[in-house]
Every structure is written in C-alpha cells, then in structure tokens.
Amino acid sequence: MTAALLEALRARLGAAQVLTEGDLDAYHLDWRRRWRGRSLAVVRPGSTAEVAEVVRLCRDAWVPLVPQGGNTGLVGGGVPDASGGQVLLSLQRLKAVRAIDVANLTMTVEAGCVLQTAQEAAAAQGLLLPLSLASEGSCTIGGNLATNAGGTQVLRYGNARELCLGLEVVTPQGEVWDGLGGLRKDNTGYDLRHLYIGSEGTLGVITAAVLRLYPAPAARLTALARCARLEDAVALLQLAQARADAALTGFEVMNAVSLALVQRHFPQLGLPLAPGAWTVLLELSVAQDEAQARTLFEGLLEAALERGLIDDAAVAGSVAQSRAMWQLRETIPLAQSEEGLNIKHDIALPVSRVPAFVERCDAALEAAFAGVRRVTFGHLGDGNLHYNVQAPPGVPADVFLREQEQAVNRLVYDQVAAFGGSFSAEHGIGALKRDELAERKSPVALGLMRAIKAALDPQGLMNPNRLL
C-alpha cells in the first residue's frame, strides 16, 4: 500500500517533489533539536490543487499527514513521529504573494510565504504587516496562523488571529474551502477561519490567507529603560499606555540573567545601559513626524524618572540603534541555546499579576532546585512571559533537563494556574504540551475540542497525536 502511495505521489507531483532518501533533517528535526522524526516521504506540492491531491491520496491510503511550514515551532508540532509511517507535507513551495489590495488594506499570501517576505511586500506599498517574530526570516504565514503566533506587537495589533480576515483551507477529505473574501463583516454562519487558526494542522491544511494591513507609521522610536522592580515595569506600562495610547506598539521586559547570557555569548552586542534587575524595551509608532514622536517619548521617560519607576533610559537616535536594541531582546533565545538545553515556559498571565507570580515562582524554584537560573523575558505589554529555567552553574544542561524537566514544569504550571494564567501563550501545544493540556484543560473544553476533531477529521489522519 505504501509503495502504491509513493508511486501515486510521484506521478502527481513529480519525483523531485517526493523525498524519501538523503539528508532530511531540515524537515525531520525541529528547531530546538529536541524532536527528530522519520517520515514515509517528504512531499512538496506547488499549488493548492496539488495539496488537495496529496490529502486525497493519503486519505484513501489511510496514511497520516503532518503539515509543515518553516519548521520553526518550539513544541514539536511540525515534525513527524519516529514511526516512518507519516507523510510530511511541506508548504514551502506555496510562497506567492497573490495580491495586495491597498484600498481594502489587505494582502493575500500563500501559506509557505516567509513572514519577512510578506512584511517587505506590504512595506513596498507603504503599508505595515504588524506581525513580528524573532523567527520572521524563516517562519511562514501558514505556520503563524496554525499556531496563532503572537510576537512583539500584540499589545497594539493583536495575535495572528486578529490579523487574519480569511483563509483558504484543504480539508481532511481533500476538498478546498475558499474563504478568501477579505471582509471585515460577514455574519453568514459559523466563522470557520477561527477553527483553523491555532488548530496546529489537526483539522486541515491552511494554503493561503488574507491578512489585515495598516498604514505604515511615519516614525518609529525605540528606548531602553532600567527598572529596579518588576512592579515598576508594570507601572511604567500603565504610564506609557496613558500617555501614548495606541502609539505604544512594543513593551518588552528582560531580567538581568537573560541579558547576561546575551553578553556572554554575543559580546559584540553592546548594552546602551548598565545592567539592572529589569530592562524594559519600549517602542512608539506614530503617524506624526519624528520630532513630535521624540517629544512624546522624552516626556514619558521624564515622567517615569520623576515617579521613580526607572533610574536610567536611552532613546535610540537612529534606525541602526533601534535595531540594535531589538537585537538584544531577540538574541536571548539564541544565547540560551548557546548556554545549553533549557526548560522553556511560554506563559500568559493578567499583567497586574505578573510581578507577584515571578516573585513567588522564583522563590519556589530556588527552594526546590538551589542555584537554578531563571531566564525571564517577553511581552509584558500583553502578559506573555518566556519564563525559562537554565541549569545551575556547573550542572550539565542535558542532565538537568532529563532529570528535572517534569518537576520544574509541574512547579511552574501550578503557580501559573494559581495566578489565573495559561501554560501556553503563543507557542501552541504540539507534542510537548499535549499531556499538560489533557490534565489542565477543563473536561468540557476538551470534550468540545475532541468533538470538532472527530467531525472534521473522522479518520484522525491530520497531524495525529498533536494538541489532542
């Protein structure tokens, strides 16, 4: 049966687009190098019609499919298992920007389009696609939507879900749903796009999307500010929202440990401010000219200094300096990788409860695992922290991960629950957090999810054993 399937796939796509031999780590090994699978074949369709044909062939052969975009996921949701019996469906050849409607402020892009390519296409028209991630040079639109990606501008523009006005999807039966209308109002029944956004390829294959665009800001300014306490950073956020309102498009926080790792492994990235307990990265994007924006920023920072919320600040004086500030923030995950394997937590909390959570969880971790390093950073503006745990100095990172990951996760997630938060903010569930979801999600919610999965994918062939 598998030989017949492979023959049929080659006949439909061409032998060059059905890979079964050679080095396939680019498809089989996840970004974190924690998950290595093996597929029956890596298939690379070049159109929506070809995706539909692949799905139909696999359905008829009862062979599971694993959709994959840029393979930048962090929870093991986009690589096959080790059985060698799944077909990996790569969307990377579906990379066209189909259309940009300037008057409607939308763009239609295929699922394999790299996020940065889509951003640049919008910018060429004087428009802004505000979805922005550290992996934007390699992640793809389909994966962004399948995981409901967040990023650094959620505070102002929302998650990927809020930026999507329509989808084109191949169903598990190999049919094509064309929902690419790009309408902002359409009350004609269930809003099907929301089923697929965040579904991690378990309900169908996203092949194209209509994305919401915005006028490009006339000026964008960045600053770093140093806070003695996380409570002060939250108060600074409130002040910035009151002073700047919608002009506040970024508010990131980084603890001293995270920036120390950056300095250790990437010393060429200088720090504009001397290290402190917490460093905040703020960004304002305004429709006025830069002079007005700078006046707004300086007034905000002066008020923060007067109130004792910060003790020092640096405003970028050029685009290059702004990029350098953002690079400090975006290099933290790379610095962690250089330091060694670590236990990652992508959590969401009410912003008001973030300081109390960090204080209590830090203390609990130190009591249970003396010397453990908390690498805490992320999108404070929307309550999403990357609360990562690195082995104590001198303890091999792989040993600590192997022996303590389960206990560390239990401790952190119990604290997250106690503060009314979520253990998955923007990375998704995948394989890594599937059992956690089964334990911590309410039985009613899980029942509804399973009913949707059974109704849309009764054969259970779409990205099996992921999410549910």
C-alpha positions as CSV (number, residue, x, y, z in Angstrom):
1,M,0.0,0.0,0.0
2,T,2.8,2.5,0.9
3,A,4.6,1.7,-2.3
4,A,1.5,2.4,-4.3
5,L,1.0,5.7,-2.4
6,L,4.6,6.8,-3.2
7,E,4.2,5.9,-6.8
8,A,0.9,7.9,-7.0
9,L,2.5,10.9,-5.3
10,R,5.4,10.9,-7.7
11,A,3.1,10.7,-10.6
12,R,1.1,13.7,-9.4
13,L,3.9,15.9,-8.1
14,G,7.0,14.7,-9.9
15,A,9.7,12.5,-8.4
16,A,11.8,15.6,-7.4
17,Q,9.0,16.7,-5.0
18,V,8.6,13.4,-3.2
19,L,11.7,12.9,-1.0
20,T,12.5,9.6,0.7
21,E,16.3,9.5,0.8
22,G,19.2,11.6,1.7
23,D,19.6,14.2,4.5
24,L,16.1,15.2,5.5
25,D,17.0,16.8,8.9
26,A,15.7,20.1,7.6
27,Y,12.2,18.5,7.8
28,H,12.6,15.8,10.4
29,L,14.5,17.7,13.1
30,D,12.7,20.5,15.0
31,W,14.3,24.0,15.7
32,R,15.1,23.2,19.3
33,R,16.7,19.9,18.2
34,R,14.6,18.0,20.7
35,W,12.3,16.2,18.3
36,R,13.7,14.0,15.5
37,G,11.2,12.1,13.4
38,R,11.2,9.9,10.3
39,S,8.6,10.2,7.5
40,L,7.4,7.9,4.8
41,A,8.1,10.7,2.5
42,V,8.5,14.5,2.4
43,V,6.1,15.8,-0.2
44,R,6.4,19.4,-1.6
45,P,3.3,20.4,-3.5
46,G,3.4,23.6,-5.5
47,S,-0.3,24.6,-5.6
48,T,-3.5,24.3,-3.6
49,A,-4.7,21.8,-6.1
50,E,-1.7,19.7,-5.5
51,V,-2.1,19.9,-1.8
52,A,-5.7,18.7,-2.2
53,E,-4.5,15.8,-4.3
54,V,-1.9,14.8,-1.7
55,V,-4.5,14.9,1.0
56,R,-6.9,12.7,-1.0
57,L,-4.2,10.2,-1.9
58,C,-3.2,9.9,1.8
59,R,-6.8,9.7,2.9
60,D,-7.5,6.8,0.5
61,A,-4.4,5.0,1.8
62,W,-5.1,5.8,5.4
63,V,-1.7,7.4,5.8
64,P,-1.3,10.3,8.3
65,L,-0.2,13.7,7.2
66,V,2.0,16.2,9.1
67,P,1.8,19.8,7.6
68,Q,4.9,21.8,8.0
69,G,5.8,25.5,7.2
70,G,9.2,26.9,8.1
71,N,9.8,24.3,10.9
72,T,10.5,27.0,13.5
73,G,8.0,25.7,16.0
74,L,9.0,25.2,19.6
75,V,6.6,22.4,20.8
76,G,7.3,19.6,18.4
77,G,4.1,20.1,16.4
78,G,5.5,20.3,12.9
79,V,7.8,17.2,12.6
80,P,6.7,13.6,12.1
81,D,7.0,10.9,14.7
82,A,9.6,8.2,14.7
83,S,7.4,5.6,13.1
84,G,8.3,6.3,9.5
85,G,4.7,5.9,8.6
86,Q,3.6,9.6,8.2
87,V,3.8,11.8,5.2
88,L,5.4,15.2,5.9
89,L,3.5,17.8,3.8
90,S,5.8,20.8,3.3
91,L,4.1,24.0,2.2
92,Q,7.3,25.9,1.4
93,R,6.7,25.9,-2.4
94,L,3.4,27.8,-1.8
95,K,5.1,31.1,-1.3
96,A,3.4,33.6,-3.6
97,V,2.1,37.0,-2.5
98,R,-1.1,36.7,-4.6
99,A,-2.4,40.2,-4.2
100,I,-2.3,43.4,-2.2
101,D,-5.4,45.5,-2.0
102,V,-4.3,48.9,-0.9
103,A,-7.7,50.4,-0.6
104,N,-9.0,47.4,1.4
105,L,-5.8,47.3,3.5
106,T,-5.3,43.6,2.9
107,M,-2.9,41.2,1.3
108,T,-3.5,37.7,0.1
109,V,-0.5,35.4,0.6
110,E,0.1,31.6,0.3
111,A,0.9,29.5,3.4
112,G,4.6,29.0,2.5
113,C,5.4,32.7,2.2
114,V,8.0,33.6,4.7
115,L,6.8,36.3,7.1
116,Q,9.6,38.7,6.3
117,T,8.8,38.4,2.6
118,A,5.2,39.3,3.3
119,Q,6.3,42.3,5.5
120,E,8.5,43.6,2.8
121,A,5.8,43.2,0.1
122,A,3.5,45.3,2.3
123,A,6.2,47.9,3.0
124,A,6.7,48.3,-0.7
125,Q,3.2,49.6,-0.9
126,G,3.6,52.0,2.1
127,L,1.8,49.6,4.4
128,L,2.5,47.6,7.5
129,L,2.0,43.9,8.3
130,P,2.5,44.2,12.0
131,L,3.0,40.5,12.9
132,S,6.7,40.4,14.0
133,L,8.6,37.5,15.4
134,A,12.3,36.7,16.1
135,S,12.0,33.9,13.5
136,E,10.4,36.1,10.8
137,G,13.2,35.4,8.4
138,S,12.3,31.8,8.2
139,C,8.8,31.2,9.7
140,T,5.9,31.1,7.3
141,I,2.4,32.5,7.2
142,G,0.7,29.2,7.3
143,G,2.6,28.2,10.4
144,N,2.0,31.6,12.0
145,L,-1.8,31.1,11.6
146,A,-1.8,27.4,12.5
147,T,-0.2,28.3,15.9
148,N,-1.9,31.7,16.3
149,A,1.6,33.3,16.6
150,G,2.0,36.4,18.8
151,G,5.2,38.3,18.8
152,T,6.3,41.7,19.8
153,Q,3.4,43.9,18.6
154,V,0.4,42.0,20.1
155,L,0.0,44.9,22.5
156,R,-1.2,47.1,19.7
157,Y,-2.3,44.9,16.8
158,G,-3.2,41.5,18.4
159,N,-2.2,37.9,17.6
160,A,-2.1,36.4,14.2
161,R,-5.8,35.6,14.7
162,E,-6.7,39.3,14.8
163,L,-4.7,39.9,11.6
164,C,-6.4,37.3,9.5
165,L,-9.6,38.2,7.6
166,G,-9.9,35.0,5.5
167,L,-8.4,31.6,4.8
168,E,-8.1,29.0,2.0
169,V,-8.0,25.5,3.6
170,V,-7.7,21.9,2.2
171,T,-10.0,19.8,4.4
172,P,-9.1,16.2,5.6
173,Q,-11.3,15.0,2.7
174,G,-9.2,16.8,0.2
175,E,-11.8,19.5,-0.6
176,V,-10.9,23.2,-0.8
177,W,-12.7,25.7,1.2
178,D,-12.2,29.2,-0.3
179,G,-12.8,31.7,2.4
180,L,-10.5,34.5,1.0
181,G,-13.1,37.2,0.8
182,G,-11.2,39.6,3.0
183,L,-14.3,41.1,4.5
184,R,-14.4,42.7,7.9
185,K,-18.1,41.9,8.4
186,D,-19.6,38.7,7.3
187,N,-22.3,37.2,9.6
188,T,-23.3,34.2,7.4
189,G,-23.0,31.4,9.9
190,Y,-20.0,30.0,11.8
191,D,-16.8,31.9,11.3
192,L,-14.8,28.9,10.1
193,R,-11.5,30.6,9.9
194,H,-11.3,30.6,13.7
195,L,-11.5,26.8,13.8
196,Y,-8.3,26.5,11.7
197,I,-6.3,29.4,13.3
198,G,-4.5,27.9,16.2
199,S,-5.5,24.3,15.3
200,E,-1.9,23.3,14.6
201,G,-2.7,21.4,11.4
202,T,-5.1,18.9,13.2
203,L,-8.2,20.0,11.3
204,G,-7.0,20.8,7.8
205,V,-4.2,22.4,5.8
206,I,-4.1,26.2,5.5
207,T,-2.9,27.0,2.0
208,A,-3.5,30.8,1.8
209,A,-4.7,33.7,3.9
210,V,-6.0,37.3,3.6
211,L,-4.1,39.4,6.2
212,R,-5.0,42.8,7.6
213,L,-2.6,45.7,6.8
214,Y,-2.2,49.1,8.3
215,P,-0.8,52.4,7.1
216,A,3.0,52.4,7.8
217,P,3.8,54.7,10.7
218,A,5.6,57.9,9.8
219,A,8.1,57.5,12.7
220,R,9.1,54.6,15.0
221,L,11.2,55.2,18.1
222,T,12.7,52.7,20.5
223,A,14.1,53.1,24.0
224,L,15.6,51.0,26.8
225,A,14.7,51.8,30.4
226,R,16.1,50.3,33.6
227,C,13.7,49.3,36.5
228,A,14.7,48.2,39.9
229,R,11.5,46.1,40.3
230,L,9.1,44.3,38.1
231,E,6.3,46.2,39.8
232,D,7.9,49.4,38.4
233,A,7.9,48.0,34.9
234,V,4.1,47.3,35.2
235,A,3.6,50.9,36.4
236,L,5.7,52.1,33.5
237,L,3.5,50.2,31.2
238,Q,0.4,51.9,32.6
239,L,2.0,55.3,32.3
240,A,3.0,54.6,28.7
241,Q,-0.5,53.5,27.8
242,A,-2.0,56.6,29.4
243,R,0.5,58.9,27.7
244,A,0.9,57.2,24.3
245,D,-2.3,55.1,23.9
246,A,-2.3,53.3,20.5
247,A,1.1,54.7,19.7
248,L,2.7,52.2,22.1
249,T,3.4,49.3,19.9
250,G,6.1,47.4,21.9
251,F,6.7,46.8,25.6
252,E,9.2,44.0,26.3
253,V,10.9,43.1,29.6
254,M,14.2,41.3,30.2
255,N,15.7,40.3,33.5
256,A,19.4,40.6,34.4
257,V,20.1,36.9,33.8
258,S,18.7,37.0,30.2
259,L,20.9,40.0,29.2
260,A,23.9,38.5,30.9
261,L,23.6,35.4,28.7
262,V,23.5,37.7,25.6
263,Q,26.6,39.5,26.7
264,R,28.4,36.2,27.4
265,H,27.7,34.6,24.1
266,F,27.3,37.6,21.9
267,P,29.6,40.2,23.4
268,Q,29.6,42.2,20.1
269,L,26.1,43.4,21.1
270,G,26.7,46.3,23.4
271,L,24.4,47.3,26.2
272,P,23.3,51.0,26.0
273,L,22.5,50.9,29.7
274,A,24.5,49.4,32.6
275,P,22.8,46.1,33.7
276,G,19.9,46.3,36.2
277,A,17.4,44.0,37.7
278,W,15.0,44.6,34.8
279,T,15.4,46.3,31.5
280,V,12.3,47.4,29.5
281,L,12.3,47.9,25.8
282,L,9.6,50.4,24.6
283,E,8.6,51.2,21.1
284,L,6.3,54.1,19.9
285,S,4.9,54.2,16.3
286,V,3.2,57.4,15.3
287,A,1.6,59.0,12.3
288,Q,3.3,62.3,13.1
289,D,6.8,63.2,12.2
290,E,9.8,62.0,14.3
291,A,10.2,65.3,16.2
292,Q,6.8,65.0,17.6
293,A,7.3,61.4,18.5
294,R,10.6,62.1,20.2
295,T,8.9,64.8,22.3
296,L,6.2,62.4,23.3
297,F,8.9,59.8,24.2
298,E,11.1,62.1,26.2
299,G,8.1,63.4,28.2
300,L,7.1,59.9,29.0
301,L,10.5,58.9,30.2
302,E,10.9,62.1,32.2
303,A,7.7,61.4,34.0
304,A,8.8,57.9,34.7
305,L,12.1,59.2,36.2
306,E,10.2,61.7,38.4
307,R,8.0,58.9,39.7
308,G,10.9,56.6,40.5
309,L,9.7,54.0,38.0
310,I,13.0,54.0,36.2
311,D,16.6,55.1,37.1
312,D,18.0,55.4,33.6
313,A,17.0,55.3,30.0
314,A,18.4,55.5,26.5
315,V,16.4,56.5,23.4
316,A,17.6,55.3,20.0
317,G,18.9,58.1,17.9
318,S,18.9,56.2,14.6
319,V,17.4,53.2,12.9
320,A,20.6,51.3,13.5
321,Q,20.5,52.0,17.2
322,S,16.8,50.9,17.3
323,R,17.6,47.7,15.6
324,A,20.5,47.1,18.0
325,M,18.1,47.4,20.9
326,W,15.7,45.0,19.4
327,Q,18.5,42.6,18.6
328,L,19.4,42.4,22.3
329,R,15.8,41.2,23.0
330,E,15.6,38.9,20.1
331,T,19.0,37.3,20.8
332,I,18.0,35.9,24.2
333,P,16.7,32.6,22.9
334,L,19.9,32.1,20.8
335,A,22.0,32.9,23.9
336,Q,20.1,30.3,25.9
337,S,20.7,27.7,23.2
338,E,24.5,28.5,23.3
339,E,24.4,28.1,27.1
340,G,22.8,24.7,26.8
341,L,19.5,22.9,26.8
342,N,16.9,24.6,29.0
343,I,13.3,24.2,30.1
344,K,11.1,26.7,28.3
345,H,7.8,28.1,29.6
346,D,5.6,30.2,27.4
347,I,3.0,31.5,29.8
348,A,0.3,34.1,29.9
349,L,-0.9,36.0,33.0
350,P,-3.0,39.0,33.8
351,V,-0.5,41.9,33.6
352,S,-1.4,43.0,37.1
353,R,-0.4,39.6,38.5
354,V,2.9,39.2,36.7
355,P,5.2,40.6,39.5
356,A,3.6,38.5,42.2
357,F,3.9,35.4,40.1
358,V,7.5,36.0,39.3
359,E,8.4,36.6,42.9
360,R,6.6,33.5,44.2
361,C,7.7,31.2,41.4
362,D,11.3,32.4,41.7
363,A,11.3,31.6,45.4
364,A,9.7,28.2,44.9
365,L,12.2,27.2,42.2
366,E,15.2,28.3,44.3
367,A,13.9,26.3,47.2
368,A,13.4,23.2,45.1
369,F,16.4,23.5,42.8
370,A,19.1,25.6,44.5
371,G,21.1,27.7,42.1
372,V,18.8,27.3,39.2
373,R,18.8,30.3,36.8
374,R,15.5,32.0,35.8
375,V,15.8,33.5,32.3
376,T,12.7,35.7,32.3
377,F,11.8,37.9,29.4
378,G,9.0,38.6,27.0
379,H,6.0,40.6,26.1
380,L,5.0,42.3,29.3
381,G,2.6,44.5,27.5
382,D,0.2,41.6,26.8
383,G,1.1,39.5,29.8
384,N,3.1,36.9,27.9
385,L,6.4,35.8,29.6
386,H,9.0,33.4,28.5
387,Y,9.8,32.1,31.9
388,N,12.7,29.8,31.1
389,V,14.8,27.7,33.5
390,Q,18.5,27.1,33.0
391,A,20.5,24.6,34.9
392,P,22.6,25.8,37.9
393,P,26.2,26.7,37.0
394,G,28.3,23.6,36.9
395,V,25.4,21.3,36.3
396,P,25.3,19.7,32.8
397,A,22.3,21.2,31.0
398,D,21.3,17.9,29.4
399,V,21.4,16.1,32.7
400,F,19.3,18.8,34.4
401,L,16.7,18.7,31.6
402,R,16.4,15.0,31.6
403,E,16.1,14.6,35.4
404,Q,14.2,17.7,36.4
405,E,12.0,18.9,33.5
406,Q,8.9,17.2,34.7
407,A,9.3,18.5,38.2
408,V,10.1,22.0,37.1
409,N,7.1,22.1,34.8
410,R,4.8,20.9,37.5
411,L,6.0,23.6,39.9
412,V,5.8,26.4,37.3
413,Y,2.5,25.4,35.8
414,D,0.9,25.0,39.3
415,Q,1.9,28.6,40.0
416,V,0.6,29.8,36.7
417,A,-2.8,28.2,37.4
418,A,-2.8,29.7,40.9
419,F,-2.5,33.2,39.3
420,G,-5.2,32.6,36.7
421,G,-2.8,32.2,33.8
422,S,-2.2,29.9,30.8
423,F,0.7,27.5,30.3
424,S,0.7,28.1,26.6
425,A,0.6,31.7,25.4
426,E,1.9,31.8,21.8
427,H,3.9,28.7,21.0
428,G,1.0,26.2,20.9
429,I,0.6,22.7,22.3
430,G,2.1,20.4,19.7
431,A,3.5,17.2,21.2
432,L,5.4,18.8,24.0
433,K,2.4,20.1,26.0
434,R,-0.3,17.6,24.8
435,D,-0.4,15.7,28.1
436,E,-0.3,19.0,30.0
437,L,-3.4,20.1,28.1
438,A,-5.2,16.9,28.8
439,E,-4.5,17.4,32.5
440,R,-5.2,21.1,32.9
441,K,-7.9,22.0,30.4
442,S,-11.5,21.6,31.6
443,P,-13.3,18.3,30.7
444,V,-16.0,20.4,28.9
445,A,-13.4,22.2,26.8
446,L,-11.6,19.0,25.9
447,G,-14.9,17.3,25.0
448,L,-15.8,20.2,22.6
449,M,-12.3,20.0,21.0
450,R,-12.5,16.3,20.5
451,A,-16.0,16.6,19.0
452,I,-14.7,19.1,16.5
453,K,-11.7,16.9,15.6
454,A,-13.9,13.9,15.2
455,A,-16.4,15.8,13.0
456,L,-13.8,17.3,10.7
457,D,-11.2,14.6,10.6
458,P,-13.0,11.3,11.4
459,Q,-10.1,9.2,10.1
460,G,-7.7,11.0,12.5
461,L,-5.1,11.5,9.8
462,M,-4.3,15.2,10.2
463,N,-1.2,15.7,12.4
464,P,-2.2,12.9,14.7
465,N,-1.2,12.9,18.4
466,R,-0.6,16.6,18.3
467,L,-2.6,19.0,20.5
468,L,-5.1,16.3,21.5
